[in-house]
């Protein structure tokens, strides 16, 4: 029941209610029909017994009228009744006793009681007003079902804006940051839509402020880096010059990485996929690392893959960098298999599941452990590339695994 949508719950609720009402009505109809028949038979039996007992007595017209009145019947012409019964009537009951015989006939418009005793016979017609209990029950049942159907339609109509609201929220979640939530009513659904629309405006404002801040920071950093790079060219000592040039180039690369992270974590970002080799991606990762002496590649199982080279290289570089920084021997191993890349480094086992460390750092424990923003960036990149990120601890080593899928990344032997 917890996983049922509101609309499905309403469908089930009203379907069950209407079914119960219909079943109850049919039970009542059958029970009332049987009861009515039994009452009719009992009533006609009383009439037959009374008239069979008095049919030979010389009753006065007044006594006969009283007898007719007591049993709500009237004497009718035998021949006229016979014609009516032959045309459209049927026998309901027939029987004999020591007093005589009786037969009951039913036509669409009347009930007849034919009483016969020792050559005396009489045709009586039921003069009671028609019993409308069944018709009244049917009318109440139809009215109740109609009310339930109207309520059902009214509730569905009231819930209809929820579907539209859900589609608009999904469009926003998929990256349409300019999506606005429309609302017309002032009920609970309208208030939710209004609140969400205000939240979208606030999120867009924050996103625009963040983007402006990041662009300004990167622009301001590039200016001193460029000036420093120009001044370095005037240094005569080649060794010092190379160190400084590499440092300034690394600063530029870091700025580019920040720009990449900003793009990757933006809704609606689509990676640029192209065919490349795993070896080329790893080589690019080592270049970004600028510390490739501490990284050893084992069992290179080179494959052709379809991926975003820059993003995947950045993810691998971050994992290599973490492995070097936080392992006791400052070494990291990189191993490839048929469908994965493994980054292996010595160290203590992670205290929490991997999902804990792939959130952007917001807790002191994450910063102290050294696995915070780096893994957050890795997870975001791999999600965009539809790759799986896994972790296991084996032989006193932390092993981070990037797993490929044939449906998203075609691997071809080279």
Secondary structure by P-SEA (a helix, b strand, c coil): cccccaaaaaaaaaaaaaaaaaaaaaaaaaaaaaaaaaaaaaaaaaaaaaaaacccccccaaaaaaaaaaaccccccaaaaaaaaacbbbbccccccccbbbbbbbcccbbbbbbbcccbbbbbcccccccaaaaaaaaaaaaaaaaaaaaaaaaaaaaaaaaaaaaaaaaaaaccccbbbbbccccaaaaaaaaaaaaaaaaaaaaaaaaaaaaaaaaaaaaaaaaaaaaaaacccaaaaaaaaaaaaaaaaaaaaaaaaaaaaccccccbbbbbbaaaaaaaaaaaacccccccccccbbbbbbccaaaaaaaaaaaaaaaaacccccbbbbbbcccbbbbbbbcccccccccccccccccaaaaaacccaaaaaaaaaaaaacccccccccccbbbbbbcccccccccccc
